[in-house]
Amino acid sequence: MPRNSIKKDNLKNNNSNVLKHRIKLLKATVFACVAIILVRLFFIQIIEHGSWVAKADEQHTILETITPKRGEIYMMDKGEPVTVVLNQTTYEVVIDPTVTKKEDIEKVANDYVKDYLVNDIDEVYNQTGLRYSIIAKNIPRNIAEQIADSGIPAIWLKKINQRVYPENELGSSLLGFMNSDGIGQYGVEGSLNDVLTGKEGLIKTTADVNKVALSIGNDNVKIPAEDGKNIVLSIDRGLERGVEEISSEIIESSAATNAAVLIMNPRNGQVLAMSSLPNYNPARYSQIEDASIYLNQTTDVPYEPASICKNFAFSAAINEGVMTSDTTYFNQGYEIVDDWKIDNAEQRSSLYGTLTMKDALYWSLNTGSIYALKLLGGNPNSINQQGREKLYDYYHNKFRLGQITGIELFEAEGMIPDPNEGWGRDSTYANMTFGQNVGLTMVQTASAFSAVVNGGTWYTPTVVKGYYQDGKITNPDDIREKNPLIEDKILSDETSAMMRDMLINNRSYKGDRPGFSIGGKSGTAQVIRNGAYDDSFSELVGSYIGFIAPSGEMPEYIIMTKMWGEGQSIGSGEAMNLFDALSGFLIDYYKIKPGAA
């Protein structure tokens, strides 16, 4: 065979081998790719099935919470509930930047919600991965309807409830406000926020590519929202308004800059009026520069009510059977306790010598209340451990001073010193008999005073009358579980009657009216500066507490007033003037008929 033919055959065989090798390599590659694809499909369809289904559902599912309607707040007016805090329906414009076209939302912004924008549209679309954004808030219903009728796709209108305070500043420290996050702050809005808020609902439904909800799908879920409960307060709206107007007038005619008032029914603990001035408009809470204005001075701020506490020291001694209103003691104008001289504020020669305890209360003599403490200890000549412990028992355990009362509001605890701890215990307790070295809130003081004059029963103070639904007031059982109403007999009828008699005889002022029993007690407190009482008396806090009843009847109303001003010497006279003005207004407002006695 010729050499050239052999070469050609060898070349042909080599080419055939190369081709076979390439084919084998290609087959192997194809098989490998198919194997990889099959393995990946196995993982996707079997191993990662749930994850991919979830991702698919995410692309075609709308998941949205349903905001409940916040409960409204009512006050009483001539026996009927009237709304003082309500809701106004507004709307939010919500978009998904991955679905909503930028030019569409820009059109909505320019044509409808220019004045309600809360986010910059360019910034929203520059954020990677953003799937939910609120573009505008507080849109009125008519504008929301125009947006809905415009036919612009992939824009959602979310209905919300905006808080409205139609009475403006009325009862602001009592009501509080709802902040921009929809959370109640201060007052009833804050303390009962959970009750007012309700519970969110849920919507989960299948959607098309444009996020339009479809009515089909087995995974659709709708959990209705539970609206918040409407709360009816025991506060009388007309009385509250009168209290605030009269308080403002008294402030203007005095050096005081602040006033607080608490009016309570001592027969059941219901609060009928509760004010702190100056007040504010809850709808414009963010404009307030001094946050202390938010505080409810009757519940949030402990202070020294001064000689008002003589009511409690005297009641304790009378109730223990160691003293009556006719018990006598020798007044020399001062007492020395723990080497500390304690003077009477009232120093006149006619008061030196032997006086009755009725005289001591009438002239508000510190030596008289200290003598009551001595009698509690069984030794008329000195203060001892037994006397301190008994006074503590009455102050803290029976009258519940220096501890929260259980009213349905935020409240400070206050302070009553331990009878057997600390230095100068005897002088501390001597001062406690006339309301110094203690920290009490007005609501604690008023609740204790109610027990003094109502026959001896301490009631839990309350501002909640009930819930309001379908035109009826119902019992607030869940609130009562957390804030149970207590009725505790702590003084005898005889003790209460004797105290009422002494307090009625304690008054001979212009505010009294024929046919009415009006009794009360004043208190003028020094302020503490740099850890010590300011003996210059350059700043004083004046208080007054008293009761009103037709002659011969049990008290149905007590009024406590407090007046003060930074750097101002406000005595109990200003607080008493406010009490007199309010007692006259209350009698006229409720058209209370005088008694025959």
Stockholm file with secondary structure:
# STOCKHOLM 1.0

chainA/1-597         MPRNSIKKDNLKNNNSNVLKHRIKLLKATVFACVAIILVRLFFIQIIEHGSWVAKADEQHTILETITPKRGEIYMMDKGEPVTVVLNQTTYEVVIDPTVTKKEDIEKVANDYVKDYLVNDIDEVYNQTGLRYSIIAKNIPRNIAEQIADSGIPAIWLKKINQRVYPENELGSSLLGFMNSDGIGQYGVEGSLNDVLTGKEGLIKTTADVNKVALSIGNDNVKIPAEDGKNIVLSIDRGLERGVEEISSEIIESSAATNAAVLIMNPRNGQVLAMSSLPNYNPARYSQIEDASIYLNQTTDVPYEPASICKNFAFSAAINEGVMTSDTTYFNQGYEIVDDWKIDNAEQRSSLYGTLTMKDALYWSLNTGSIYALKLLGGNPNSINQQGREKLYDYYHNKFRLGQITGIELFEAEGMIPDPNEGWGRDSTYANMTFGQNVGLTMVQTASAFSAVVNGGTWYTPTVVKGYYQDGKITNPDDIREKNPLIEDKILSDETSAMMRDMLINNRSYKGDRPGFSIGGKSGTAQVIRNGAYDDSFSELVGSYIGFIAPSGEMPEYIIMTKMWGEGQSIGSGEAMNLFDALSGFLIDYYKIKPGAA
#=GR chainA/1-597 SS CCHHHHHHHHHHHHHHHHHHHHHHHHHHHHHHHHHHHHHHHHIIIIISHHHHHHHHHHHTEEEEEECCCCCCEEEEETTEEEEEEEEEEEEEEEECTTTSCHHHHHHHHHHTCGGGBCSCHHHHHHSTTCCCEEEEEEECHHHHHHHHHTTCSSCEEEEEEEEECTTTTTTHHHHCEECTTSCEESHHHHHTHHHHHCBCEEEEEEBCTTCCBCSCCTTCEEECCBCCCCEEEEEEHHHHHHHHHHHHHHHHTSSCCEEEEEEECTTTCBEEEEEEESCCCGGGGGGCSCGGGGSCTTTSCCBCCGGGGHHHHHHHHHHTTSCCTTCEEEECSEEEETTEEEECSCCCGGGSEEEEHHHHHHTTCHHHHHHHHHHHTTCTTCCCHHHHHHHHIIIIIISCTTSCCCCSSCCCCCBCCCTTSSSCHHHHHHHHTTTCSCBBCHHHHHHHHHHHHTTSEEECCBCEEEEEETTEEECCHHHHHHSCCCEEECSCHHHHHHHHHHHHTTCCCTTCCTTEEEEEEEEEEECEETTEECTTCSSEEEEEEEEEEETTSCCCEEEEEEEECTTCBCCHHHHHHHHHHHHHHHHHHTTCCCCCC
#=GC SS_cons         CCHHHHHHHHHHHHHHHHHHHHHHHHHHHHHHHHHHHHHHHHIIIIISHHHHHHHHHHHTEEEEEECCCCCCEEEEETTEEEEEEEEEEEEEEEECTTTSCHHHHHHHHHHTCGGGBCSCHHHHHHSTTCCCEEEEEEECHHHHHHHHHTTCSSCEEEEEEEEECTTTTTTHHHHCEECTTSCEESHHHHHTHHHHHCBCEEEEEEBCTTCCBCSCCTTCEEECCBCCCCEEEEEEHHHHHHHHHHHHHHHHTSSCCEEEEEEECTTTCBEEEEEEESCCCGGGGGGCSCGGGGSCTTTSCCBCCGGGGHHHHHHHHHHTTSCCTTCEEEECSEEEETTEEEECSCCCGGGSEEEEHHHHHHTTCHHHHHHHHHHHTTCTTCCCHHHHHHHHIIIIIISCTTSCCCCSSCCCCCBCCCTTSSSCHHHHHHHHTTTCSCBBCHHHHHHHHHHHHTTSEEECCBCEEEEEETTEEECCHHHHHHSCCCEEECSCHHHHHHHHHHHHTTCCCTTCCTTEEEEEEEEEEECEETTEECTTCSSEEEEEEEEEEETTSCCCEEEEEEEECTTCBCCHHHHHHHHHHHHHHHHHHTTCCCCCC
//
